[in-house]
Amino acid sequence: MANSILTRENIKKHRLRHQQMIQISAVICTFNRAGYLKKAIQSLINQTLPDKQYEIIVVDNHSTDNTKEIVQNFRKFNNLKYIYEPVKGLSQARNTGWQNAHGKYVAYLDDDAIACSEWLERIVRVFETISPQPGSVGGKITLIWENERPEWMSKNMETCLGFFNLSNKPKFLKDDREGLRGGNVTYPRELLRRFGGFSTKLGRKGNNLLSNDEIYLNRCLEKNKLLGYYDPDICVQHHVPVERLVENWFYNRYFWQGVSSVVLSHIEKPKKRIYYLLIGFINACYFVLNPRNLLALIDNSRVYAMCKVKERLGRIWMLFRLGLGKENV
């Protein structure tokens, strides 16, 4: 009996020592993307950082495909953890990730992204050497095209697909307009705990394209003089599925960006319902009276112009919803 107790105590001590060695936790939040997930996990297993110094956490956000099976195929990697999160929502899944992390830092990688081999090592190096210590760290995101890039797609539309490239030199970020992207961003776990992580009123939920969850968190950090830091060598590649290379996907994406902007403003500085109705009415009048909006609706060849119209419509739609007391989307 004594030997049994001793053994259990030794196991606990071993686990504690192991957890204390972990410098960084890499979190992948996933929903029905088993095919891409395999590549994302493999890129994290192939890191130059010694495997004893990091862990991989896969948060399965209510997937109905073979996500769990894919993760189990990597069970030989001892530091891989699978967590099933039944409550739908990217922010919910991201919070589950950091709440179960043992690393000093929590790095987020999209389930359809591939991290460069030195990704984690470079992230840790920045946090440990740059002064003052950043509130968040991230880097470049390039695109993997699964089909030819459409001729109608303008360069600035690539940001909706995950593209992010501020400069070829590392730098502190001035404000959220340069803000790091959620598909390649890392936060100290203590700061996530201190600020409550990601707002569950923002971020993807099921098939809707609500966003701005990392923007809200980044603004909270900035208000406390905790700046983001960009390093182009902390790079990942992001897949662009064929189904996203159609005009309607972009129209939907921009519409939800308009919705997200209003929701973010409401979370930061909530107003009375009459205010939202008034602002919604003013925006609607401006929309109707602006000839550029009508021209974009008539001329479908101007795809980017139509995207901006959809973004304005998303803002108007959400303003009226808030005016009617409907916060959920």
N, C-alpha and C positions, 0 to 999 in steps of 0.2 A: 504494500500500500504506500509506504514511504517512498519507494523507488518510483511508483506511478506518479505521486504528487511532485516529486523532484523533476521527473521528466516533463510534466506539464509546465512547471515553472521555468525550466530551461527553454522549452519551446517558446513561451511567452517572451523571455528575455532575448532569445534569438530573433524573434519577429520584431521586437522593439528596436534592437540594434540595426536590423535590416532597414526598418522604416527611417531611422535616423540618418542612414547613409544616402537616402534618396534626396537629391537636390531639386529635381524638377519632375512634375507630373504632366504628361502629354495627354490631353483629353480630346477624344473624337466623339462628337454627338451625331447620331445617325438615325435616319428614318427611311427604311425601304430602299437602301442603296448598297445591297450586299456586293454587287459586282465591283463598284468603285472602292468599297470599304477594304477589300482585300489588299489593294495597292497602297492605300493609305497606311494600313497597319504595317505592311512590309517595309515601307519607307521609314517608319519609326523604329522597327527592329534593326534596320541597317545603319543606325546612327553611330557616329564616331565616339560619342560620349560613352564611357563604360556602362554596361547594362545595370550594374549595381547602383548607379547614381541616378537612375530615372525609372519611372513606371509609365505604363500605358493604360489609360482608362477609357473603355468604350462604353458610352451611355446609349443604350438602345431605347429610343423614344417611341415605344409602342409600334415597332415594326411588325409587319405581317409576312415578310419574306424570310429567307434563310440567314438572316443576320447573325443570330446566335450560333448557328453551325459554322459560319465563316470564322467567327472569333475563336471557337473551340478548336479549329484547325491549327491555331497558333499557340495551343496550350503549353508547348515545350518552352516557350518564353515565360519564365517564372514571374516576371513583373507585369504581366498582362492581366487586367481585371475587367470583367464584364458586369455591367449593372443594367438592370431593366428598369426603366422609368415609365410607369403607366400613364402619367399625366402628360398630355400632349403639349408641346411648345418648346421651341429651341432654348428660350431663356430658362425654362424649368430644367431642361436637360443640362445646360451649362452650369446651373447652380448645383445640381446633383453631382456634377463632375468635381467641382472644387471642394464641395462639402465632404467628399470621399477621398480627397487627395492627401498624400503624405509629404509631397515635395514643398520646398520653400517657395517655389514658383509654379504657376499653373499655365501651361501653354495650350492654346486651342488651335486645332487643325480641322478643317472641313473634311467631311467624309468622302468628298470627291476630289481631294487634293493630294499632292505628293510632296513631302518635305525633302529638301536637300540633305545629304548625308551628315553635314555638320550643323544642322539646324539647332538642335538642343544645345550642343557645345557652345555655339556662338551666342545663343540667348543667355546662357549662364554667365559667359564671359562679360557680356555687356552689363548685366546687373551687378556683377562683382567688381567691375573696374571703373565704370563711368560714374563721375561725380558732378552734381548730386545724383543719387540713385534715381532712375526713372520710375514713374508710376506705372508705366506700361512699356513694352518693347515689341516691335514687329518689324516687318520688312517687305520686300518686293513680292508681288504675286504676278506670275506670268500665266498665259493661257495655253492649254492644249486643245487645239481645234480638232473635233471629231469629224468635221466636214468642212468644206471650203467656206471661208469667211464671206458672207453675203456682200454684194457690191453696194447695197443700199445702207449698210451699217456705217455710221460715222464713227470716228475715233473715240469721241467722248461717250459713246454708248457702251464701250467695252467695260466701263466701270461697273455696269449692272451685271456683268458676267464674272466679276471678281478681280479684274485687272487693277493693279495698284503699283505705281512706280513714281515716287516723289522725286528722287534724284539718284545720282550714282555715288553720293557721299553720305556718310552717317550724319545725323543731326537731331537736335531736340525739336519737337513740333511746337509751333506757336499757338495753335488752337484746334478745335475739332474739325475745322475745314480741311485740315491736313490729317485728320484722325486716322489711326490705324484701322485696318479691316479685321472683322471677326474671324476670318478664315486663316489668319496668321498673326495672332496677338497673344501676348503673355503678360500676366499680372502676378505680383507677389500675392501669395495666398492670404497673408495677413490683411492686405488692403481689400481683397474680396470680402473677407469676413467683416472688416470694419465698415464697409459701405453697403453691405447686404447683397453683393453680387449684382446680377442682372435683373432688371425690372421685368416681371412676368406679364406686364401689360404691353410689352413690345416684343418683337422677334417673331419668327415664323411659327405658325400653328397649323398643323395639317397642310392643306394645300394653299392657304393664303400666303401672300408675300409681304406681310408686315415686317418691318425692319427697324433699324435705329437703336437696337438694344445695346450694342457696344458704344454707340455715340453717347447715350445717356450716362453710362458708366464713366466714359472718358471725361465728360463734362464735370461729373462729380469729383474726379481726381484733379482736374485743372483748377477747380474752385479752391482746392486745398494745396495749390502750387505743386502738384505732383504731375510733372509733364511726361508726355509720351516721347519715346525715342525711336527713331527710324534708322535701320541699318540695312542697306540693300543686299548684303551678303546673307542676311537671315531670310532666305528665299524659299518659296514653295511654288509648285505648278498646280494650276486649277483646270480641271476638265470642263469643256464646254459641250454638253450633250447636244445631239442633233435637234432634239425637240425644242431647244431654246433659240435656235437660229431661224425663227419665224417672226414675222412682224407682230402677230397677236400676243406672243409671249412678252415682247418688249412693251406693248401697250399696257398689258396687265401689270407688268413690273413697275412702270412709271406711275400708273394709277395708285398702286399701293405705296409707292414712295411719297406721293402726296398725302395719303392717309397717315402714313407714319410720321411725317413732319408735324401734322396737327396733333396727333396723339402725344408726341414727345413734348410739344409746347404745353399741352394740357397737363401733363404729369409734372412739369417743372413749375408752371405758374397757372394753376386752375382758375378759371373765370366763371362768372354766373352764366346761366343758360341764355339769357337775353343777349349777352355779349356775343356768344357764338352765332346766334341767329342773325344778329345785325351784321357781323363780319361776313358770315356766309352769304347774306343778301348782297352786300357790297361787292364781294368777289364774283358772285353770279352775274350781277349787272355789268361789271367790268369785262367779264368773259364774253358776254353776248355782244357788247358794244365794240369789242376789239376786233377789227377786221382780220388780223393775222390768225386768230383762232378759227374763224369761219373759213378762211382760205385753206388752213391745214385740214379741216374736216372735209372740204370739197376735193382737195388735191391729195390723194393717198400716196403719191410718189414721194412726198416730203415726209419721210418716216420719222426723222428726229423731231420735226416740228409737231407732228401728230403725237409723239411721245410726251412732249412738253404740255400739249393740250390735255392729254390724259392725266398728267400729274396735277394740273390745275383742277380738273374735275374731281380727282381724288381728294384734294384739299376741301373743295366746296362740299362734297358729299359728307366728309367727316365733320366739318363745321356744323352742318345742319343736324347730323346725328347727335352731336354734343348739345346742341341747342334744344333738342327734344329729350335730353336726359339719357341718351343711349351711348354708354361709354364702350361697351364691348363690341368687337368686330369679328 
